[in-house]
């Protein structure tokens, strides 16, 4: 949780079309909590864990990654692609 502010700052600098990175402190805190709960040895595995990773350079967070053990079990999962395309014919 001590990385919350850096993570929200990092999320604020990415393209708004990236929908998997929480931008609010509340949602980012949920993502961190889910990750911590998933690796807690006292937690009984549910099969729906979320593993949240950060990439650090020195004391600065420069990237993130997440692995979802399952998708679509407890909440809907949508996968889509936003494309900007321009075509013309001479």
C-alpha positions as CSV (number, residue, x, y, z in Angstrom):
1,X,0.0,0.0,0.0
2,X,3.0,2.3,0.4
3,X,3.2,2.4,-3.4
4,X,-0.4,3.6,-3.9
5,X,0.5,7.2,-4.7
6,X,3.2,6.2,-7.2
7,X,0.8,3.7,-8.9
8,X,-2.0,6.2,-9.3
9,X,0.5,8.7,-10.7
10,X,1.8,6.1,-13.1
11,X,-1.8,5.2,-14.2
12,X,-2.5,8.9,-14.8
13,X,0.2,9.0,-17.4
14,X,-0.9,6.2,-19.6
15,X,-3.3,6.2,-22.6
16,X,-7.0,6.5,-21.5
17,X,-7.8,3.6,-23.9
18,X,-6.0,1.2,-21.5
19,X,-8.9,0.0,-19.5
20,X,-7.1,-2.5,-17.2
21,X,-5.2,0.0,-15.2
22,X,-7.2,1.6,-12.3
23,X,-6.9,5.3,-12.2
24,X,-8.5,6.2,-8.9
25,X,-6.8,5.7,-5.5
26,X,-9.8,3.6,-4.3
27,X,-9.7,1.2,-7.2
28,X,-5.9,1.0,-7.2
29,X,-6.0,0.2,-3.4
30,X,-8.5,-2.6,-4.3
31,X,-6.1,-4.0,-6.9
32,X,-3.2,-3.9,-4.4
33,X,-5.4,-5.6,-1.7
34,X,-6.4,-8.4,-4.2
35,X,-2.8,-9.0,-5.0
36,X,-1.7,-9.1,-1.4
37,X,-4.6,-11.5,-0.5
38,X,-3.7,-13.8,-3.4
39,X,-0.2,-14.3,-2.1
40,X,-1.1,-14.6,1.6
41,X,-0.3,-18.1,2.7
42,X,-3.2,-18.0,5.2
43,X,-5.7,-17.5,2.4
44,X,-7.4,-20.6,1.0
45,X,-7.0,-20.5,-2.8
46,X,-10.2,-19.8,-4.6
47,X,-8.9,-20.3,-8.2
48,X,-9.8,-16.6,-8.9
49,X,-6.6,-15.0,-7.6
50,X,-5.1,-11.8,-9.0
51,X,-1.4,-11.5,-8.9
52,X,-0.3,-7.8,-9.2
53,X,3.4,-7.0,-9.9
54,X,5.3,-3.8,-10.1
55,X,8.6,-3.0,-11.9
56,X,10.9,-0.8,-9.9
57,X,14.0,1.2,-10.9
58,X,15.6,2.3,-7.7
59,X,12.8,3.6,-5.6
60,X,10.6,4.5,-8.5
61,X,7.8,2.3,-10.0
62,X,8.1,2.3,-13.8
63,X,5.7,-0.4,-14.8
64,X,3.1,-3.0,-13.7
65,X,1.7,-6.3,-14.7
66,X,-1.1,-8.6,-13.5
67,X,-2.0,-12.2,-13.9
68,X,-5.6,-13.3,-13.4
69,X,-6.0,-16.9,-12.4
70,X,-9.5,-17.0,-13.9
71,X,-11.7,-14.5,-15.7
72,X,-15.5,-14.3,-15.9
73,X,-16.3,-16.3,-12.8
74,X,-17.4,-13.6,-10.4
75,X,-17.8,-10.6,-12.7
76,X,-18.2,-10.3,-16.4
77,X,-15.1,-10.3,-18.5
78,X,-15.0,-8.3,-21.7
79,X,-12.2,-8.3,-24.3
80,X,-12.2,-5.7,-27.0
81,X,-9.9,-3.7,-29.1
82,X,-10.2,0.0,-30.0
83,X,-8.7,0.7,-33.4
84,X,-8.3,4.0,-35.2
85,X,-8.1,3.3,-39.0
86,X,-8.0,5.7,-41.9
87,X,-8.5,4.4,-45.5
88,X,-8.7,6.1,-48.8
89,X,-8.6,5.3,-52.5
90,X,-6.9,7.5,-55.0
